[in-house]
Amino acid sequence: MDDFQLQWTIEGATELSRTLIGLESKLKDYRTPFRQSADMLVRQFSKDVFATQGAVIGEKWKRLSPYTVAQKARLGFSGGPLVRTGRMQRSFESIVSTDQAVVRNTAPYFPYHQSGEPRTRLPRRVMMKLSQSTKAEIVRFFQDYIRSAAGKASFEP
């Protein structure tokens, strides 16, 4: 038996890296746990992160400046940071294959808010990060899938 390496990265930084020991090397299609993980992340990033303004992932967003609050009111927009039209919140999507899942945000201005690059005016407001409980849930999706697949396997004498 071979070990299975599970790894998730955000902006090139490894957020989750686990070796699941003793997994059957013949198991090649991981779409089910990748789909479960990706769906959970899209839901968390697009709903929970915005509802808590980043607190759910341990990255509480900086408050809007008085100027921005006044500007939003003058233009007829309500809501907190990162919500004007709702486009960025709706732009999370996933792509799943047999050996990977990609969760991304397609709004063209998303990188300016998520990026850890130095900044002078626009405060960083992280939307994608894996909390400890999220990491544990992803690992559980894979463990459950592998246990289920192992239960269906037949062994030759």
Stockholm file with secondary structure:
# STOCKHOLM 1.0

chainA/1-157         MDDFQLQWTIEGATELSRTLIGLESKLKDYRTPFRQSADMLVRQFSKDVFATQGAVIGEKWKRLSPYTVAQKARLGFSGGPLVRTGRMQRSFESIVSTDQAVVRNTAPYFPYHQSGEPRTRLPRRVMMKLSQSTKAEIVRFFQDYIRSAAGKASFEP
#=GR chainA/1-157 SS CEEEEEEEEETTEEEEEEEEEEECTTCCCCHHHHHHHHHHHHHIIIIIHHHTTTGGGTCCCCCCCHHHHHHHHHTTCCSSTTCSSSHHHHTEEEEECSSCEEEEECCTTHHHHHCCSCCSSSCCCCCCCCCHHHHHHHHHHHHHHHHHHHHHCCCCC
#=GC SS_cons         CEEEEEEEEETTEEEEEEEEEEECTTCCCCHHHHHHHHHHHHHIIIIIHHHTTTGGGTCCCCCCCHHHHHHHHHTTCCSSTTCSSSHHHHTEEEEECSSCEEEEECCTTHHHHHCCSCCSSSCCCCCCCCCHHHHHHHHHHHHHHHHHHHHHCCCCC
//
